[in-house]
Amino acid sequence: MNRRLAWALLAYAVLAAMAGYTLGDAAFVLGDRRVEMRLAVWILLGGFALKTLIGWGRYRAEAAEESDHDKQDNPR
């Protein structure tokens, strides 16, 4: 699972770098403020990366819990 996590985070980093390079000065108006598209994309990708890390942590916690239950059910 660690390799898949590393590849996913690397993909987010590559997408963020590509967004920073290609979007340039593209912006939109939100209320009274001018928001750069690059920043919006970086926030979105950061959210995806955070969600990926939370899912990975949950997976690890469930795997550890399952391992503990197996040890209790099958004492040596």
Secondary structure, 3 states (H helix, E strand, C coil): CHHHHHHHHHHHHHHHHHHHHHHCCCEEEECCEEEEHHHHHHHHHHHHHHHHHHHHHHHHHHHHHHHHHHHHHCCC
